[in-house]
Amino acid sequence: MEFWFEEEHKILRDSIHKFVANEITPHVEEWDELGLTPRSLVQQMGELGYLGLMYPEEYGGQGGDVFSAIILAEELGRSGSLGVANTVLVHAYMAVPIILRYGTEEQKHDYFEPAIKGQKIASLGITEPGAGSDVSLLKTVAHKDGDRWIINGTKIFITNGTQADFVVLAARTEPGQGSRGISVILVNRDAPGFSVSRKLQKVGNHASDTAELVFEDCAVPLDRLVGEEGKGFNQIMWELQLERLVVGAAATAAGEYALEMAIAYCQQRQQFGRPLAGFQALQHRIVDLATALEAGKQLVYGAAWKYKHDLYPVKEVSMAKLYCTNTAFMAADYALQLHGGYGYMMEYPIQRLWRDLRLWRIGGGTDEIMREIIAGQMQLVPKEQRR
């Protein structure tokens, strides 16, 4: 651990760990039933600087590096609710980085700074009913009408969708141009023509609100365009690297937390005259999973180091996201198995991690898409033979 982290990282981890233990974990069941993470938590984390850990001080951030965000993701992953982790990470480390990197000074002042201070909540509007993994298929359109964008379309599976103050929206501004015709536009919650059509009911991640958003002749000022028109696809591909890093970090931590629950249970659960932890077959499987989780953690750290040094490690980030989310779910699944029938009961917290972790193999890029990206980076098919 010391190879990747400095003393200030350790101090930060201790601080976040205490915050999570006191302010999040005691409430995860309540927020699961509520169906969202309260705005007050986001505000509190903003005031403490946790939403701007890796961002410049001139914009209200803490001036840290990507490993600071990794630490936050890991500690949230150990909170007992990936729904809470999802709410916070999507807001602060998936939706708003595009504004910092590509936005105007006015946009940074009006959107980025209030977001990392916890004064506004952001959502990221990419996925549509007919376009998920293939972003180039987006059908939400935006055309210019005088000094406004007029937006029409639907977004689905949008995290923070029911309570977000604004949406970082991917829309098609140049019809017929495929991925080259997509732009990113900021849409306020009170924009005319914007509505939350329904809150979606999920298998897990209940503390993370998820919604379908509708844009019907939604009018937005032209100056809400982020970066260059038609460059949104590249902006989104850049954003996804940080997203997948923090997902891998949080998932691995949740997998470790699940395994720790299982170990504690096996040490006190007696069967056939001895604790479950005394059975060699169970010991070996636990050891294999602990080893795999540690390997995943190091994969995340290595990719984060390259990200920190602007090496744009698409292959390594994709490997980390794929490996960590799969390994974490396997750990949670076996942890539930070790609990026996109790693991399948709602009063045992292992069931929440098991339900929550299943989503993380889908969101931010499915297992299948990660493998496609890795294969492309490895150039398994010669460039001239690719479709």
N, C-alpha and C positions, 0 to 999 in steps of 0.2 A: 504493500500500500504506500509506503514512504517514497518509493521511486517516482510515483506520479504526483504526489501531494506534498505541499509545503506546510509549514507550521500554521500559517494563517488558514489553510484549508481544514486542518484538524480543529482549530478553534471554531470555525464556521460550522463544521459538522456537529460539534458538541452543542452549539447554540440551537441549530435546527432540530437536532434530536430531542432536546428538552421541550422545544416548542411543540413538536408533533406529539410527544407523549402527554403533554398537558392540555393542548388546545384542539387536537384532532382525534386521536385514538379514543378518548372517552365518549365521543359523539358519533362514531361511524354508524352505529346501528340506527340512531335517531335520523341521521341524514340520509341513510339508505331508504328508510321509510318515507321521509320527506320527499325524496326524489330529486334532490339537488344539494349542492354545497352552498351554504348561505353566503350572500354577498359580504356579510360582515367579516368572514374569514379572509376573503380576498383583500378587503380593506386593511385588515390587521397585518397580513403578510406584506402588503405594499408599504405600510408605515414602518415595518421592520427592515425593509430593503430586500426581502427575499425574492421579489418579482423582478428585480433589476440587477441580479448578482453579477452578470457578465457584461453589463452594458456601461457605456462611458458616463463618467460623473457629470459631464456637461449637460446630459439629458436626464439627470436624476438617478442614474444607475450607481452601482457600488464600485465599478472599475475593475471587477474581477475577471477571471477567464472562464472558459467553457467547463473546466473541472468544478467550478463553483456551482454551475447549473447541474452537473452530474451528481454532486453531493446532495443537492436539494431533491433531485429525482429519486435517488436511492432512499433518502430518509422518508419521503412521501410514500415510496413503495413499501416501506415497513410500517406504515400507519395502520394497516388492517383494512384499508379501503382504497382500491385503485380508482374508484369513482372520484374521490377527492383529488387524488394525484392527477387524474385526467383533466379535471376542471382547471386546476392551477397551471399545469404544464401547457395545455392548449392555449390558454390565455396569454401567458407570459413568455413562453419559449417556442411557440409554433405560429401563433397569429401575428404578433406584433414585430418580430424581427425583420420582416419584409419592409415595414415602415421605416425602421431605423436605417436599413441598408439602401433603400431605393427612394424613400419619400423626401418631400420638400421639407424645409425648415418649419414651415407652417404646419404641415402634417405631423411632424415630430412633436411640435408644441401642443397641438390640439388632440392628438390621439396617442402617440407613443408615451409621452411623459405621464399623462393621467393614468394610462393603463398600468405602467410599472409602479406607480404610486398607489394602486388599488382603488383609484377614484372612478375608473371606468372598466367595464368588463368587455373583452373582445372575443369574437368567434371567427373561425376560418371557414369561409363558404366555397368549397371546391366541389365535393361530391354531389352528383345529381341522380335522379332515378335511373337514367340510362347511361351514366358515365361515372365510373368509380376509378378503377385502376388505370384506365386509359383517359387521361386528362384531355387529350386532343379531341375527344368526342363531346365536349361540353356544348350544350344547346342554349344555356342562358345567354341572352344577347343584350348588348348595350349599343345604342346608336345616338349620335349627336343630334340635338334639337336646340338650336340657338346656343345658349350658355349652359345647357344641361345635358346630362346623359339620361336617356330613357331606357330603363332596364326591364326585361321580361324573362321569366324563367322560374324554375323551382330548384331548391337545394334540399338534400336529404342527409340524415345522420349528422346533423351539425351540433357539435359539442358546445355547450353554453348557449345554445340557440334561444332558449326561452327567456334568458335574463341578460343577454349581451346588450351593451349600449351601442355597439357598432359591429359591422361585419366586414372582414377583409375578404372581398368577393372576387372570385375569378369569373370573368364573363367574356364572351366572344364579341370583339369590337370590329373584326374584319372577317366577314362571312367567306367561307370557302378556302381559308388559308390554313386549315388544320391547326397544329400547335403554334404556328406563327401568328395566328389571329386572335390570341387570348391576351387580355389585359387585367390588371388588378385595380379595383375601384373600392374606395371606402364608402360604406353605406350606413348612415345613422339609423338607429331604431325608429326614430320619429319621421323618417323620410316618407313622403306621400307615396302610396302604392306598395309599401312594404308591410308584410304581415307574417306572424308565426301561425301557420295553419294548424299545426297540432304538435303536441308533445309526444314523443315516441316511447313506447314501453319496451325495455330491453330485458334480456336474460340476466345480465349482471351490470356492474358499474352503475348501480341505481343512484348513487350520490352525484353522478354526473348527468345533468339534464341534457337531453338530446332532442332535436326538433327538426321539423320540416319547415322551410322558409319559402315564402312565395313573393315574387316580384311582379306586380301588375302595373305596367306603365309607371314604374317607380322612378321618380325624378330626383337626380343627384347633380350638384354643380360639377362642371367640367374639371375644376381644380382638385377633385377627389381622386383623380387618376394617380396611381402610384408608379413612379418611374415612367418609362417610355411606353407609348401605346403599342400593343402587339408583342411586347416582351414579357408578358405575364407568365408564360410557360417556363421560361428560364428562371424567373424569380421563384416560382413554386418549386422547381427542381432544386434550387439552392436551399430554400426553406426546409425541404424534406430531410436534408442531411442532419440538421440539428434535431428535428423532430424524432427521427429514427434513433439518434444517439440517446436522447433522454428516455425514449420508450424502452430501449434495451436496458438502460441502467435501472429504471424503475421496476421493470419486469423481473430482472435478476434479483433485486433486493426483495421483492415480494415472494419469489421462489425460495430464497433463503429463509425468509420469515415463516413460510409454510412448513419448510423442513424442520425448523426449530420447534414449531408447534408439535409436529409429529414426534420428534425426539422426546420432548417433555412428556407427551402422552404415553409413549412406549416405555419410558422409564418408570412410570407409576402404574401402568396397566398390567395386571397379573393374569397370566394364562398358563395352564399346565405347570403350576408351581413356581413360575419365575416371571420376571418382567419381559414384556415383548422385546425390549431392547437387548435381551440376552440371547436372542435367536440369531444365529450366524447369517442365515439367508436374508433376514431383514437388515442386519448390520451392513452387509455388502451392498445391497441396493441403495441404502441411505448414503454410504460412502461414495458410490458411483455418481449419485445425483449431486452430492456436495462438490465433488471434483468437477463435474460438468458446469455447475454454477460458477465456480471459481474461474474456470477457463473462459466462460462467457464474460465475466467481469473484466478480465484482462483484455479480452477482445474489444470491449467498450473503451477501456482506458487507452489502448493503443490507437484506436480510431479517433478518439478525442484528442490525443496528442497531435495527430496529423491535421485534424480540423483546426486546432489552435494555431498551427503553423501554416495555415492557408494552403494546405496541400490538396484540398477537395477530395477526400478519400471515399469516393462513391462505393467502390468495391468493399472496403473494410467496414464502412457504415452499414451497408446492406447485409453483410455477413453477420455483423453484431446484432442487428435487428432480427434477422431470421433465427439465428442460433439461440439468442437469449430468450426470446418470447416462447420458442418451442421448449427449451430446457426448463424454463420457469413453469410452464403449464404441466410438463411431465412431473416436476417436483410437487406441485400442488395436487395433481391427480394421485400420486402415490401417497402423499401426506393424508389425503382424504381416505384412501384405501386403508392406511394403517389405523385410522380412527374407527374402522368398521362401520357399523350402523350409525354410530354417533356422528360420524363425519358427514352423514347425509341429512342430519337434522339441522334445522335453521338456527337453533340456539348455539351451535358450535361455529365459531368464526372461520374455520377452515373452508366451509362451504362458500363463503363470500369470495375468498381468494381464488378458489377453483372457478367460480362463475366469472369473476372479474378478469382473470388472466386469459380466458378463452378469447375475449375480444381482441387482445393485444397482438394476436397472430393475424388479425384482419386489418385493424385500423393502422393508418400510417404506411400502408403498403402490405399486401397479403404475402403469405409465404411464397406463393407461386410467382408473384411479381419480383420479390427479392431474388429468387433463383434466376429469373430472366435477366435481371440487371447484372447479377454476378457473372452469369454466362457471357453476357455481352462484354463486360469488363475484361474477362479472360480471353476474349476473341476466339471462342470455340468455333464460330462460323466466320470464315473470311469475309471482310467488309463488303467485297463485291458480290457476295452471295446472299447477303442479308436482304430481307424484304423492306 
